Amino acid sequence: MNIGKLMTPLRSNTWSVRSYGKHNKKFLYKNGQKFEGITYYPRTPDHQDPPMEPSKLFRVQRIKPVKGNPYWEKRILKDLGLDGKQSDFTVVKNIPENNARLWKIKHLVKVTPVTFPYGEPTAQDVRHTILKENGECLVTKDLGPIEIRLEARQDYDEQPKRLDTDLLRKDARLKWLNPW
C-alpha cells in the first residue's frame, strides 16, 4: 500500500463559474405593461397611477455654469436664453422639440412644471402675473380701496396720540441730546 496517496488532501471537483454577461431582461422582468413604447413594471399587479394632466409650460433655470461645456450645449442654452446669469430663468412650451432640447442639457438646468392654482391668466392679467420659483403662476390684481380701510385710515389720521413724523423726530432729538 502506498502511504503517499493516502496523505494527499482531498480536492473538490466542482468549479464555480462567474458570469460577466448581460442579464436577460425578458427573463427577469415579466408582466410589464406597455405604454407608448415604454415597458412599465408596477410594484403590484393592481397598481393604478393617479390621473395626471401634463403641464403646458415649463420654468427652466440654469443651475450649472456654461464654461467647459461642449458647443452644442452652449448653443442650446443660448437659444433658450439661459446664457446670461445663473439665476435667470425662461418659460418654454411643453412640446416634443423643446423636451428633446431640455433632455440634452438636463444636467445643466432645473425644469419645473408651471401650474395655475387659480386658473390661467387672461390677456388683461398679464401685467399682474407672478411666476414663483416652485412653478406656481399667480395673478395679483389691485382690488382698489376698500371702505373699511379708508375709514381706518381716517381714524388713524385724526387720532391725537398717534406717532407721526414730527413727534418721532422731536423724541429722537431729545434722546440724542440727553441720553442718560
Salt bridges, closest charged atoms under 4 A:
ASP49 OD1 - HIS47 NE2 2.98
GLU73 OE2 - HIS107 NE2 3.36
GLU120 OE2 - LYS56 NZ 3.06
ASP125 OD1 - LYS141 NZ 3.06
GLU136 OE1 - LYS132 NZ 4.00
ASP157 OD2 - ARG153 NE 3.45
ASP171 OD2 - LYS175 NZ 3.88
